[in-house]
Amino acid sequence: MEGQLCANLEISVEKPQGASPPSFIALLKVYRELLVSRIRNTQCLIDNLIENDYFSAEDAEIVVQFPTQADKVRKILDLVQSKGEEVSEYFICVLQKVADAYYELQPWLDEIGYEPSENICSKPVVNTDPVSRYCQKLRYELGRDSKFVMSYGQREEMLLEEIYSNSIMELVGFTNESLGKVYQLEALFDDTVGLINEDGETIYVFGDAGIGKSILLQKIQSLWARKELDIGAKFFFCFRCRMFSCFKEDEAICLKDLLFKYNCYPDQDPTEVFHYILQFPHTVLFTFDGFDEIYSNFDLSTMPEMCSPSEAVHPLVLLVSLLRGKLLKGSKKILTARTGTEIQRNIIRKKVLLRGFSSNNLKDYTAMFFKDEGQRALVLNQLEANPNLCSLCTVPLFCWIIFKCYEHFHSMFDSHELPDCSVTLTDVFLLMIEVHLNRSLKTSLLKNTTRSQAEVFRSRKETLLALGKMAYKGMENSFFIFQQEEVSSVNISEGDLQLGFLRTVKGYSGCDDQFTYEFLHLTLQCFFTALFLVIEEKVSAKELLRFFNECSSTETVQPTCLRIPWLKKQLEGEDPFRNNEHFHFTNLFLCGLLSRSKQKLFRHLVLPAVIKRKRKILIAYFGESMKSHLKGLTRSSLPNYNQIQVQPNFVWMLRCLYETQNEKVGKLAAKRMHANYIKLTYCNAYSADCSAISFVVHHFQKRLALDLDNNNINDYGVKQLLPCFSKLAVIRLSVNQVTDHGVRILYEELSKYQIVSFLGIGANKITSEGGKCLAQAIQKSKTMFEIGMWGNQVGDEGAKAFAEALRNHPRLTNVSLAFNGITTEGGKSIAEAMQHNNSVKIFWLTKNELDDEAAMSFAEMLKVNKKLVHLWLIQNRITAKGVKYLSEALKENTAIKEVCLNGNLISQEEAKAFEDEERIICF
């Protein structure tokens, strides 16, 4: 319609050179209804027309008397046209220059090719639109707030652009099956990829603590503020969910106050701005960070399901209503939470899993962090030499801590190598605490006069105890925000605050008149809680084990957020936002701090007898809890194997075992499993967990099977498993981000021990180079009978290498090279090699690019090979011609039971020609 109008007007607005200028009065007449429908703000037009003496006060009074916005626009148009060409052109000029207010008319202005005349250019245009002014203010404030990232000392801030690095973001389905990677942040809002529920409005981003959820939101905020995130959002409201815990049970606010009071307040006409938001909710983007960190005694069951935008209710009700689309339906929302927090499916539009740094991401981050090329090379070399430390660095937070510590010690000693032994997460956090405390000391002229770690801790014992006491008090109630009186009550001084373990945060709930504090990260509060449990002598056995009991009480029940009455029945008295991961981290640090290797550090902080008593309590608890936990695991009897299927909590148990570094406890765990097939699928295990797995598995006396499918192991994790390979007969590592580098490690180990019978490494990132390595290992192996390589990209070169491995292989029976980008050339090589193979029974070549020429080669193979039983060529590029070759070959082969050809280029009509051969399956 708009284009047609423009075409009809072409004669009147595009005059030949030398002719009179176009008529702007005519332009306004032709496009009158378009302008009436798209001009939503009249005040800015009136203000500018008055400012330039085009309108009188009486004109303005006439306009404002009309009740509806559309009628006001019509009257303005009437008045403007009656005042002549100059006023009509100036009217259009205002629409063009105040683009924020009249953004819906910008395509029209481009279409008519409007350029202001010299006379009109000299006339001032002022943007007085309260909505666009608010948007400008919002962008300015969010840009300022997101510009810096607070480092591990409040006196030091770093530019977001100099510290943010991409990590692995994966779109997943409701059951966490992969739907593809996210390479550009705009893809989060693109419905053509990863959409799992078109009725949902929330993009749910989840991942482990420290994986980068908060900094991702800060990056999105920064891009939006700089107008570099084109997703159609005029407004951006960001909330940290833990702040909702500050609201008292009887507090009530309306939606308008929640948006403006706790984000950015409009300087002009807040009512009009809020009305615009209500009218156009699709222009609003919300981010809610850390949904699992809300802990409140507020009873949601007492509140109705719906609430109006003007009604004052408890802020948690507003939050839930926004997420469910009961308020501002159509707005965009990003919600983050830690892994293991379930969100009701009906609110989710997309799910995004953050997996941390890949090896390339880590190299990029190292280059960003260490500007000096020599220092960067030194760090990378040391990381490569220590896979344990490298695995910890795949978690961005832990990587940041390690790099900051390295940077600090390098500046003090000129040279400081990263540890070359096993490093636990407790070691990393102890190092961070030491760095903080060292920074508080007066700088010496001599760099290397720094005291030992034990001396530094002893000198600040009271500070550590005070911070630990506050952390513990918060952890007891799952509170992560502390008021000024809580800080003062444990005798934390101003000097202690300057150490940088705590930071001030914007207060909610009427707390603006005093400071509100939080630990720099949730894991830091967990660490200080554990530290308090160790160095406070009066801690009883019950208190020492309290958080273990908190975890075990819901061990078989996954925490579910949004378990509110109108969505899902919840247990009486249960916190609807509960998540236990902070308790798990506290327990992990407790195990690390009570390990025997930390005895020297703590002997000046607490009596050795006290440490001995607490260690004894912990070890005794481990013995009993392991026995109970392992007894409750699902067990299955398989040929030659007794299998146990573990849950994600088992991984936390392994992590705690590893932190103790107690070989006796590790040996006990291995003994009590009473199994030789450990199934750890879908347990959210990442590369550093492989250290913990190896810590237990290497105690097994006999060969065993290890299934780590569908985790986040990657190359570093494969390297961490080195102590296990001498025991592993079955290795399953499918869907784990393993690349060619990890495959080279596997090649060395498979070649060395020659005991693997089953290798599953599908859906990773293996190319032809990795494929060649594996093929060589298979060729050497006399024990392997099954190889699963589906979903990689070995291509034709990899297929040729596998063909050589298959030729005359004595044992291999099941082979999968499905979905590997294999074309005719690779297919022909495999078919030719299979003419010389007498062991393979099942061959999967599904989802490749095999055509009729390849089918002819497989047909020739079937005339010779009488051992193959199942050949799957599903979803390739074979036509009826290729099927005919295969069908003819089956006349000479009675051994094969089926050739599956579903999803090829064969019509149902063409398939009828092969109905007599039942072993050819086309549909």
N, C-alpha and C positions, 0 to 999 in steps of 0.2 A: 504493500500500500504506500509506504513511505517512498520507496524507489519510484513507483509509478507517478506519485505526485511531483517528485523532483523532475521526472522526464517531461511531464506536462508543462512544467514551469520553465523548461530549458530556454524557450524562445524569449521569455521576459527577463530572465536573470543573466543570460549570457549574450550580451549584445556584441555586434561586430565592432572592430577597432575603430575608434573615433565617434561611436554612437554614445548616446546619453547613458549614464550609469543605471544599473538595475533598480527597480522599484522595491524598496524594503517594505513599503506599505502593502504592496501586492504579495510579497513573500509572507508577511504575517497573516494576511487573509487566507492564502492557500493552505498554510500549515496551522491554521488556528486550532483545530481540534487536537492535533499532535502536541502543540504547546500546552494546551489546557490539560491534557492527560499526563504530561511529564514534568511540568513545573510544580514542585512541591513546596517551595519556599517563596513567598511573595515579599517578605519584609526587606530582603536584601535588594530586590529590584526597586522597591519604593524608596529606600534609603538613598540609593545612588541617583535615582531620578530627581529627588528633592535636592541632593547635594549639588547637582549641576543645573539647578533652576529649571528643569524640564517639568517638574511637578510642583504644584503649590500644596500648602498644608490642607487646603480644602479638597484637592484631588485625593490626597492620602486618606482623608476622613471618609470620602465617598467609598473608596475601595474597602476599607476595613469594616464597613457596615454590612457587607455581604456575608451570609452565614457559612458558606462552604468555600473551600480552597479553589475549587473549579470556577465558581462564580467570581471570586476575586481576580483570578487570572483573566477571565473574559473581560471584566471591567477595565483592568490595566491595559489590555490589548486595545480596547475601544478608545481609551484616552490617549494612548501612545500614537495610534494611527491618526487620530484627529489632530495631533500636534505636528504632523508632517514627517518628511523623510529623515531628517537629522535625528529626531527623537526615536523613530522606528529603528534606525541603524544602531543608535546607542543602546537601545533595549537588547538587540541581538549581541552587541559587543559585551554587555554584562554577562549574558548567558555563556559566552565563550571564555571570558577571563575568570569567572568564578566557577571553575570546572568542578571543584569539590561539591558545590551545592547543586549544580545542574549537570552532573556526570551522565545522566541518561540522555541528554541532548547532544553530547559531544559527537556521536556518530552522525547525527543529522547535520551538525555544523560542518563536519568534514565533507559530507556528501554534497552540500550546496556550495562548498568551496569558499566560505565566507572569509574575507580579509578586510579588517577595518580600514577605513579611509584615513588620510593624514589628519583630517580635522578631528575625527573621533578618537584617534590614537592619543591626541593631546588631552582628552578628557579623563580625569581620574576615575578609577573603579576600585571600590573598597569592599572587601568581603566581610559583610556583617552577619552572614548566616551562622546562627549559633551551632548548628550541627557540624558544618565544615570546620568552624573554629575549634569545636571540641575535638574533632578528629585530628586536627593539627596538634592540639595540645597533648592528646593521647599519644600520638606518634612521637612527639618530642620527649615526653616523660618516659615512655617505654624504651625508647632508644637510649636515653641517658641511663636508665636502670639496667639495661642489658649490655651495656658497652663493656663492663668489666666483670671479671670472674674473681671472687674472693679466694685468695690462695691460703696456704696453711700458716698464716700469720696475718692478723687483721691489718697490719701496717703495710701489707703488700697486696696490690691488686694487679691483675694482668688483663690485658685486652682480650676480649672474647675471640677476636679474629686471630690472635696470636697463640691461642691455646686450644680452640675447638678443632677437633679432627674427626673425620667421618669414621663410623664404625659399621658393623654389619646390622642392617635393619631388614627384617624379613616379614612379609605379609603372610599371615597364617589363617587357617580356617578355624571353626569352632573347636575342633579336636586337635588344633595346633599342627595340622598338616601344612606343608609349605605351599604357598601360592605365588612365590617369586620374591625377588629382592626389591628393596627401595633404594634407588640411586639418586633421586632428586626429591627434595622435601615436598614439592608440589604434588608428587604422586600420592601423598597421603590423602589428598583431597580429590583425587581423580577417580571417579566411579567406574572407569573402564578397567581398573586393575584392583584386585583384592576385595571387591565388595562382597560381603557375605550375608548382609541383611539390609535390604533397601529401606525398610521401615525404621531402622535404627538411626540415631543421629550422632553417636559417640564413636570417635576413633580411640580404641583402647590400646595404649602402649604399655608393655610390661617387660620386665627383666629383673635380674638379680640386683641386690643393693650394690651401688657403686658402678653400675653398668652404663650410666650416662643418660638417665631419663630426664633429670632436671636440667642438665646443660643442653639437651636437645630442645626442650621447650624454650630455654633462653635464646638459643640460636634462631628458632622460629620467630620469637618475639623481636629479635634484632632485625631479621630480614623484613618482617612486616613494617617495623618502624621506618626502615629505609626505603620502603615501597619496592622491595625486591622479591616479594612473595605475592604473586598475582593470583589470588584465590577469591576475589570479590568481597573481601571483608573490609568494611569501613571502620569497624570497632573491634577492639581487642581487650578482653578482660581476663587477667590472669589471677588465679587463686592458688595458694598453698594450703592443701586440705588440712594439715595438722593445725592450722590456725583456727579452724572451726571448733577445735577442742577448747578454745579459750572462752567461748560463749557460755554463759550460765544457763541453767535449765529453764529459767523463767524469762529469758531475753526474747524479744520479738522485734524484727525489723521488716521493712517492705523491700521488694526487689529493687526499687529505685535507689534506696540507701545502700543496699549490698553492692550494687554496681559502682555507684559514684563515691561513696564514703570510703570504700576500701580499695579503690583504684585511682581514679582521677576525677575531680569534680569540675563540672562545666562552669566557665566564667560567666556565661550568659544563658539565661532562660533554660535551666535544667529540665523544666516541665516539657518544653518543646523537644529537647533532645531525647528525653525518655519516651515521649510520644512517638518520635521517629523510630526509635529502637523497637517499640511495640509494633509499629506498622510494618517495619521491614526487618524482621528477625534474621533473615538470610544474610544480612550484612554484618552479623555479629559472630566473632570467633571467641570461644572460651577455652582456657586451659586450666585444668584442675590437676595439680601435681601431688602425688602421694596419697591416693584415696585410702590406702590401707593404714595411713597414719592418723586417721580420725579415731579418737577414743573419747566417748562421751557417755554419760549416764542418762542422756535424754531419751525418753521413751517415744519412739516414732509411732507406736501403735495408737497413741492418744490423738494423733493428728489425722485429718481427712486426707484422702488421696489427692485431691486437687486443691489448689489455692489460686487466688486471683493476683494479678501483678500489684495491686494496690493494698492488699491485705497484709498486715504485719503478723508474721509467724516466726517460729524459731528458724535460724539460718540453715540448719541441717535440712529442714523441710524444703526450703527454697532450693538448696543444692540438689536434693533428690528430684524435685519437680523439674528443674532445669535439665537434668540428665535424662529424665523420662520423656521430655518434650511436652510436659503439661504447662510449662512456662516457656515463652519464646520458641515455640515449635518452629523448626526449620533452621535454627541457628547451628553453627558448626561447633563441635566440642572435641577436645582432646583430653583424655583422662589417663593418668599414669598410675601404676601400682606395681608392687613387687610380685615376682613370680609366685604362684600358688594362691593368689587372690582371685577368686572367681567373681566374675561380674555377670549379672543376668543377661542372657542372650538377647532379650527383646530390646535392650537399649544400645547394643553394639552394632555399629555399621561396618567397621573394619577392626581387625586385630593385628597389631604390629609387635613382633618379638625383637628386642634388642639383644644381640649376642656378643657384644664387645668387639675388641680389635681383632681383625685378621692379621696375618703376618705382614701384609702390605700396609694395612692401617697402622700397625705398630711402627713400621719403618717411617711412615709419613709423620706420625706423632713425634718420634724421636728427632727427626729432622726439624720439626717445628720447635721443639723444646730446646734442643741444643744447637744454637746457631753456629758455634765453632765446629768446623768440619772434622778436625782432629779429635776433639772430645766426643763428637757424635760417633765417629768410627770406633773409638775405644769402647763406648757404651754398647754399641751393637755387637761388637766382638765378644764382650763379656756376657751379654744376654744369650748369644748363640752358644756359648760354652756352658751356660747354666740353664737347662730347659725348665727347671723348677721355678726359677725366678722369671723366666720368660713367660711361663704359664700364668703366673700372678699378674704379669703386665698386660694380659689380654683383657683384664677388667680395668677400664679407664681410671677409676678412682685409685686403685692400688698402684697402677702404673705412675700416676701423678705423684703419689706419696714416695715411691721408690726413686723417681727422678729428682724430686725436690731434695730428698735426703742425700742423694749422690751429689747434686749440685752444691749443697751446703758443705759437705765434707771435702769436696774438691776445692772449694774456695778457701778452706781452712788449712788443708794439707798439701795443696798443689796437685796431689795425685791421690785418689782413693778408689780402690777397686771394689766392685760389687762382690758380695759374698760368693764364694765358689763351692759352698756346701749346700745341704738341704736347707731351704729357707721356708719358714712357716709364716702364716699371716700374722701371728703374734710377734714374730721377729720384726716384721715390717712396721707394725704399729709402735713397738717399743723404740724403734729407730726414729720414727716420726716424733714421738714424745721427747726423745733426747735432743733432736734438732730444735724443737720449740724451746726447751729449757736452756739449751746452749745460747740461743739467740738473746735470751734475757740477760745473759752475763755481759759484763762490760768487755768491750773488745780489747784484746791484748795486742801489743805491738808484734809479738811473736805468734805466728799462726798456730804452731803445733803445741801450745801449752794447754789445750783443752783437757779437761778432766775425763776420767773413764766414765762409762755409762753408769756404773754403780754409784760413783761419787756424785754424779749429776742428780740422780734420782734421790740419793740420801739428802742432798742439800735442799731439795724442794719437797720433802716428804709431806709436810703439812698442806702444801698446795695440792699435791696429788690426792691426798686423803679428802680434802674439802671438795674437790671436783668430783671425786669418786662417790662421795656421800650424796651429792646432789644428783648425779647420774643414776645412782641406785634408787633414790626416792622417786625419781621420775619413772624408772623402769618398772618399779613395783606396780604402778598404775597405768603403764604404757603412755606416759606423758612425755612429750618432747619439747614443750615450751615452758619456760620458767620466768616467773615474775621477779621483780627486784627484791621483794621480801624473801623469796625462796633462796636467792643468791646470797643475800645478807645473812640468812639464818644459819648457813653452814660456814660462815666466816671466809667467803671468797673476797679477797681484797681487790682494789682497783688495779694493783700490779699484776694480780693473777689474771684478771680479765685481759690485760694487755698481751698475755702470752699467746693469744690467738686460738685457744681451744673453743672458746665461746664467741658468738657474734650476736650483735643486736639485730632484732627483726621488728618489722612494723607490727604494732599491737592491734588486736581486734578487741571487741567487747568492752569498749570504754576504757581501755588501758593506755590511751594515748599520752596520758600525763606522766607515765613512767616507762622506763626501759623494759623491754621483754627480750629474753635471751634464748638461744638454742645452741647445741653443739654443732660444730661445722658440718658434721655428717652423722647420720644415725649410727653408723658403725663405730664412730668415735665415742658416742655415749655408751654403746655396748662395751667397748674396751674399758672405759673408766668404771663402769659398773663392776666388771670382772676384777679390775684392779682393787677396787674397794673391798670386794669379798676376800681377796687375798691378804691385803695389808691391815685390814681392821681385825684386831685380835679377838674381839667379842662375837664375831660371826659364828652362829651355831651350825650344826650339821644340817638342820632343816633349812636354814637360810642359805647355806652354801649351795644346796641342791634345788633351791626353789624354782629356778627357771628351767631346769631339766623337767621338773614335774609339770610346769606350765606347758611345755612342748608335748610331753607324753600324754597329757589329758585329752588332747584332740588328735592323737597320732593317726587315727584311721579316718578322720574327717577333715576334708579340705575346707579351709576357711572360705566363706562366701560373703562378699560385700553386697550391699543392697538387699540383704535378706530382710526385707521389711514386710509387714503383714499383708499388704495387698499384692505382693509379688511371690512370696514363698514363705511357708511356715517356718519360724525360727524357734530354737530351743528357748524355753523360759529363762529370762535373765541373761541370755547370751548377747554379747556386744555385736551388733550387725556389721561393724566395720573391722572386726578382729583379724589380725594376721600375726603369726608367731615368729616371723623370721628374725626379729630383733632379739628374741629370747635365744634362738639358735646361735646367733653371733656372740651373745654374751657367754653362752656355754662353751663355745669354741675357744674364746679368749681365756676363759677360766682354765680350760685344759692346758692351753699353752703356757699360761703364767705359772701353773703348778707343776709344769714338767721339771724333771731333774736338772735339765740344762740351765734353768733360770734360778737355781738355788743360790748361786754366787751373787746374782743381782739383788736378791731379796734379803740376804742374811743381815744387811744393815738397816732394813726397813721393818722387819718383823722377826720375832724370835724363831730360830730354826725348829724348835719343838712344835710351834704353831703351824708352820709350813708342813712339817712332817705329818701332823694330825690331819690337816686338810687334804693332803695328797692321799693319805690312807683312806679317808672317807670317799674321795672321788674314785679311786681305783676300785674300791669295794662296790660302789654304786655301778660302775661300768660293768663289773663282772655279772651282777644280777640283772641289770637292764638289758645287756646283750643277750643273756640267756632267754629272757622274756621276749625280747624283740624278735630274735631269730626263730624262736619256737612258733611265733605267730605268722611267719611268712608263708605265702602260698607255695606249695611244693608239688612237683610233678615227676613221674617216673618216665624217662625216655630210654630208648635203646642205648645202653652203655653209660647213661648219665642219670644222676639225681639232680633235678633242677629246682632252684629257688627263684621266685619272682619277687624282687624287692620293690619298695616304694621310695619316693623322694626322701623321706625321713631317714632311710638307711644311708643315703649319701651324707647327710649331716652327721650321722654316727661315725662314718668313716673319716669325715673331716676332723671330728673331735679326737678320734684315735690318733690321727696323724699329728695333731698339735701336741699330743702328749709325748711323742717320739719314744714311747715305751714299747720296746720289742716284745716284752712279755704279754702286754695287752693285745698287741697285734697278732701274736701267735695264738692267744686264747680265742680271738674272734674267728680266725681261720679254722680252728679246731671245732668250734661250736656251730659252724654253718652246716656241717654234716651234709655237704653237697659238693658236687664237682662240676656243676653248670650254674653259673651265676648270671642271672638275667637282670640287667640294669637298664632296660629300655625306658625311654620317656621319663627319666629321672632328673632332667635338667642338670646333668653333670657337665662341667666344663673342663678345660684342659688341666687346670691346677688340681682338680679332683683325681686325676690319674696318678698323682703322687700318693694320695691316700689309698687308692685302689691297689697300687703296687705295694704299699706298706703292709697290706694284709695278704694279698695274693702270693707274694714271694715266700710266705710261710707254708703254703700248701706243699705237701710231700709228693703228691701224685699229679699227673696231668689233668687239666680241667678245661672247661669251655667258658669263655667270657663274652657276653652279648651286651655291647654298648650302643646298639642301634638307636638312632633318633635322640642324640644328645648334642653337645657342642664341644666335641673333643679337639678337633683340628690337629694340625701338624705337631704343635707343642705337646699336646696330650699323647700323641703316638710316641713321641720321644720319652715322655714320662713313664710309659709302659715298658721301657727296656728291661727292667728287672723281672718282668713277668714272662717274657717271650719263651724262656726255656721251659715253662710249664704249660703253655697254651697250645691245645690241640684244635680248638675252635676259636676263631676270632671273627667277631661281627662288629663292624664299624660303619655301617651304612648311615647316610644322612648325618654327617658330622663335620663338614667343611674341610675335609682332608684334601690336600693338593698333591702335586707331583713330588714335592719335598717330603711329605709324610710317607708317600709310597716308596721313596728311595730308602727310608729307614726300615720300612717293612721288608723290602727286598733283602737288605742285609741280614735281618733277623730270621726271615724264612729260610734263607740260604744257609745260615749258620746252624740252625737247630733241626731242620728237616722233620718236624713232627706235626705240622698243621694238616688237618684233614679237611677242614672247611674254612673258607675265607669269604666273608661277605663285606663288600666295600662299595655298595651301590649308592647312587645319588650323592656323590661328592663332587669334587672339582678336578678330576683327573683327566689329563689330556693324553695325546699320543705318546708323549715322553714317559709319563707315569705308566701308561698301558704297556709300553715296551719293557719297563722294569718288572712289572708284575708277571708278564709273559715269560720272562727269563727265569723268575723264581718258580713259576709253575712247571716250566720245562725241566728244571733241576729236581723238582719234588717227586718223590716216589710214594708219598703218603696222601696227597691231596686228592679228594674225590669230588669236591664241589667248589665252584668259584662263582660268586655273584657280583658282577661288574655293571649292573644295569644303571642307567641314568647318569653316565659320565659322558665325556666327549673324546673317546680314544680315536675316533675317525678311522679312515682306511689304513693309515700307518700302524696304528695300534692293533687293528684287526689282522693285519698281515703278521704282526709279531705273535698274536694269539694263535693264528693258524699254524705257525711253526711249533708252538708249544703243544698244540693238540695232536700234531702229526706223530703217530706211534706212541702217544702217551699211555702208560700201562694201567692207570688207575682212575683217571678223571671220568666221572659219570654224569654230573649235572653242570651245565655251563650257561650263564646268562650274560649276553652282551647286548641286551635290549636297550633301546633309546641311547645310542652312542654315536649317532651321526655317521653310520657306516653306509657307504654307497656301493655301487656295482663292483668297483675294483676290490674293495675289502671283502665283499660277499663272495666273489669268485675265489679269492684266496682261501677263505674259510671252507668253502665247498670242496675245493681241490684237496685241502689237507685232510678233511673228514673222510676222504676215500681211503685214507691210510690209518684211520682210527678205529679201534675195536672195543673201546671202553665207554664212550659217551652214550648215554641213554636218552637224556633230555637236553634240548638246545633251544634257548630263548633268544630270538632275534627280533622281537617285537619293536615297533616304533623306530625303525631305521629308514633308509632310503633305497631299499633294494628294489630293482625293477625286473623286467622280464628276462634280461640277459643273465642277471644273478639267479633267477628262478631256473633257467636252463642249466646252469652249473650245478644247482642243488639237485635238479632232476638226474643229471649224470651221476652225482654222488650217490643218490638213492639206489641206483642200479647196482652199485658196488658194495655200499655199506649196509650190512644186514644186522647191525647191532643197535642202531638208533631207533628209539621207540616213539618219541614225541619231538616234532619239529614245529616251532611256533614262529610263523612269519607274519603275525598280525600287524596291521596298520603300516604297511609298506606301500610300494608303488607298483605292485604287480597287477597286470590286467588278465583278461581271460586267456590271452595267448600264453602267458607264463603259467597259469593254472593248468593249461592243457599239457605243457611239458611235464609238470609234476604228476599229473594224473596218469599219463602214459608210463612214467617211470615206476609207478606203484604196481603196475602189472608184473614187474619183475622183482617185487619186494613184498614179501608177506610178513616181515618182522615188524615194520613200522605200524603203529596203531592210529596215528593221526598227524595230519599236516594242517595246522590252523592258519587260515588266511582271512579271517574276519577283518573288516576295515580297509581292504585293499580296493583297487580301482575296478571292481567287478559289480555289475548290476545284478539284481535278483533274476532277471530274465536270462542273463548270461550264465548264472550259477546253475540253472536248471540242466544245463548240458553235462554237469558233473554229478548229478544226483545218484547215479548208479554206483559211484565210488564213494562209499560212506566215510572213508578215511579223509577225504578232502572236505574240510569244513570252511564254508565261505560266509555263512550267516549264523 
